[in-house]
Amino acid sequence: MESQMTIGKKISLMCALLVIFTVTLGVTSLVSMTRMDAATQSVVGDALPGVYFAGRVESMAKDVRAAMTIHIGSDKAEDFTQLESTIAQGRQNVLDALKEYEKTITRSRDRELHARMAPAFEQFLATWEKPRSLSRALKPQEAMAVYRSESVPAFTVFQKAAGDLLEFNRSSGDE
């Protein structure tokens, strides 16, 4: 049986197939671009700010911890006042950064990890009152002993919370 297709019909069929392939390729490309955009937005809008803020908050908390240690080693009233002001400002900076970070959260696990940070930091600050009083009374050995036994473990809990948040956001960005 011979083919009933003329040259014109064969060319038309080939052109139609090329158009179908081109449309299919275009639709596939658009779907892929949409998926890539969603993944990019997840990294840029959630994971990257999470890594940035977790690192920034941990750094500011370490500055507070350093000011506490310097306070214990000091023996001048003006140093105490200045360092206590530094600690109070550091506290406010950490809490402000946590509030700012909260605006970028889009996932429930991220929210859970974030919710652990402020209470852990506040607990760390609450342990500071005893060493601060002893430091102001010019009892640096006693102040350091209380600081090490109460404040350092509380800071370790905070650091773990910050590390967990940082790791979650880092791994989310790697996905």
N, C-alpha and C positions, 0 to 999 in steps of 0.2 A: 504494500500500500504506500502510495506516494504521499508526501506531505502536501497539504492543501494551503500551506502558508506561503504567501508571497514575500518578496524581499521587503516591502514596505511594512508588512505585518511583523516580520522578524525584527526589523529595526525598532518598530514601535514597542514590541515586547521587551527587547533589550533595554530600551530607554526607560520603560516602566519599571523593570527590575532594578535598574540603577537608581531611580528615584526612590523606590521602596528601601533599598539598602542605605541610601543617604539619609532618609527620614529615620530609619531604625538607628543608624549611627548617631544622628543628632539627638534623638530621645535618650539613648543610652548615655551619651555625653552629659546631657542636662541632669539626668538622675545621678550620675556619678559626681558631678560638680555640686549638686545639692548636698549629697552625703559628705563630700570633702568640706564644704562650708560649715555644716553642722559640727563636724569633728574639730575644725579650726576654731570655731566659736567656743566650743567646750574647753579647749586648751587656753585660748586667749582670754575668755571671759570668766573662767572658773579656776582652772588648775594653776595657771600662771600667777594670778593675783593671790591665790592660796599659798603658793610657795613664797612669794614676795612678803606677804603679811606675816606668815608664820615665822619666817626668818627675822623679819624686822621686830616683831614683838619679842621674840626670844633675845635678840640683841639688846633691846631696851631694858628687858628684865635683868639681863646680866649687868648692865650699867647700874641698875638699882642695887643689885647684890654687891657690886664693887664699892659703891658709896657706903653701904652698910659696913663693909669690911674696913674701909678707911676710917669711918666714924669710930669703930671700936679701937683702932690704933691711935686715934687722936687724943690730945689732952688740952685742947683750947676751946673755950666756949664759942668763939666766933666760927671755928671749924664745925662744931656740932650744929649750930644754927644753919650754916650754909649747906652742910651735907644733908640735914633733915629736909631742907627746902629742895635739894636735888632729888632726894628720895620721893617726896610728895609730887614733884613735877614728873618724875619718871613713872610713878603710879598712874598719873593722869594721862601721860603719853601712851602707856600700854593700853589702858582702857579705851582711849580714843581710837587707837589703831584697831582694836578688836571690834569696836562699833563700825568703823569704816569697812573692815573686812566682811562683817556680817552682811553688808549690802551686796556683796559679790557672790554669796552662797546660792547655789542652785540645786545641790544634792542633799538628801537627808543625812547620809553618813558624814558629810562635811559639816552639816549643822550640829550633829551629835558631838563631833570632835571639837568644834568651836565652843560649844556650850561647856565643855570641861575646863577651858583655859582660864576664864575670868575667875571662877571660884578657886581654882588652884593657885592663881596669882594672889588673890585676896587672902587665902590661907597663909601663904608665904609671908605676906606683909603683916598679918596678925601675929605671927611668931616673932616679929621684930621688936615688939614693945619691951619685953624683958631685957634683951641684950642692949637696947637703946638706953634704958634706965640705968643699967649697970655701967655702960660706957660713960654716960653723963656723970655718974658718981665716981668716975676715974678708977674703975675696977676692970681693966681691960682683960685680964685672964679669965675672970668669972664671966664677963660678957662674951668672950670668944667661946668659952665652954658651952654656954647656953645657945649661942648662935650655931655652933656646930651640931649640937644635939637636937635642936628644934627647927631652926631656920633652914639649915642645909638640907635636911630630909624633905621639908616642905618645898624647897626650891627644886629638888630632884623630881617631885611629883609634877610640878609645873613644867619642868623641862621635858618630862616624858609626854605630857599632853601636847606640848608644842611640837615635839619630835613626831608624834603620831599624826598630827595635822599636816606637818610638812611632808611626811612620807606618803600620806594619802593623796595629797595634791600632786606630788612628784609622780607617783605611780599612775594617777589619773591622766597626767599629761603624756606619759609614755604609751598609753593605750592607743 
